[in-house]
Amino acid sequence: MKVTVSRKAHFNAAHRLYRKDWSHEKNEEIFGLCNNPNFHGHNYELIVSVTGEIDQETGYVIDMKILKDIIKFEVEDTFDHKNLNIEVPEFKELNPTAENIVVVIYNKLKPKLSSHLDLEVVLYETPRNFVKYSGE
């Protein structure tokens, strides 16, 4: 029997959506206000869900304290109160769209989990705009 457990987290970060290889006009056309050269920020909300069999000894899919610590170290400590474009190495060359951020977060978390566990990450950029990634 598989069960999914989830943990919520959040971080605040600034970013700018633009491509260095595009003209100023094309960046403005595609990214609009999100292309502000002085950056802009979001209060990101995150839901990390882990699915797996219930361990017969512990009754857990995963110890939530362990999941909390992984999220804190891999995501919150890395992204919170940072300028994603400048301070987070994964975005030096990668446009920090919500889509790219959720994949980066997934790729940081997945190796920290037992291989038999499935992972899904949901990232809310705003209360109404969110993305989801589960490794496919």
N, C-alpha and C positions, 0 to 999 in steps of 0.2 A: 504494500500500500504506500503510495507516494503522497507526501504532504508538502505544501509550500508555506514557508515562514518568511515574513517580511520585516524589514527594519527601515524606518524613516530617518533621514538625516538632512542637513542643509548646509549651504555655504554661500557666501556673498563674494561675487567676483566681477571684475570689469573686463570688457573685451571690445574689440573693433572688428567688424566683418569687412574684409577687403582682400583683394588679391594684388600682390605686388606687380604681377605681369599684366594687369589691366590698367587702362587709362583712368584718370580721376572721374571722367564722365561716365564710363561704363560701371565703375564701382558705385557711383551715386545712383545710377539707373537701377542696378540690381539690388543693392543693399540699403539704399535710402538713408534714413536716420541712423541705422546701425553702422554706417560707415564713418561716423563722427571721428575725425582725426584725434580728438581729445578723449576718445573712448566713452563708454557708458556701462552701467552696471545692472546686475540682476541679483535678486534673492532667490537662488536656486533651491528647489526642494527635490529630494532624491528618495526613491523607494527601491531598496535592494531586496530582491526575492530569491530565496534559495529553495530548490525542490529536490527531495530525495526520500529514501526509505527512512522510516523511524527506527532509530537504533534501539534494539530490544533491551539493552542494559540501561541506557540513560533515559529513553523515551524522547530523545531529541532528534531532529533532523540535523541541526547544528546548534551548538551552544550559542545563544544570542549574545553573550558577553564577548565571545570570540569574534562573532560577526561585527558587533559594535566596534571592537578594537581595530579590526581590519579596515572598516570604513573610515574610522577616524584617522588612521595612519595614512592610508592610500589615497583618500579623497579630501577629507576636511582639512587635514594639516597641509596638504599639497596645494589645494585650490582656494581655501578661504582667505578673503581679504587680499587677493592677488590680482594682478593684471595678467590675464591668461596669455595674451600675445607676447608679453615681455618676460614674465617670471616663471612660466610653466614650460619646461623644455619641449614637451609633446606638441606645443602650438607655435614653436618658432617658425615652422614652415607650413603648418596645417591651420586652415581657417577655423577659428573656434566657434563654429555654428553649434547649435544644440545637438544636431545629428552627430557631429564629430566629437563633441564633448562626451556624449553618452557611450560612444564606442571606446574612447580612451578610458573612461571609468571602468567599463566592462573588462577591458584588457588589463587593467591594473588589479582588479579584484579576482578575476577567474583563476589565475595561477596560485592564489593564496588559499583557495578552497580545495577540498578533496576532489579528486577527479570524477568520482561517482555522483557529485552534486551538480544540478543544473542551475544556471544563474540567469536572472532577468533584471535589467536595470531600467527604471523609469525616471526620467529627468524632467522636472517642471522648470521651464525658463520663466514663465509667468503662471498665474493661477489657471489661465485658459490655454496656454501653449505648452505642450509636452511631447517628448519623444520616448520611444521604448526600444530596447535592444536586448536580444537574447543569444547573440553569437551566430546568427544566420544571415 
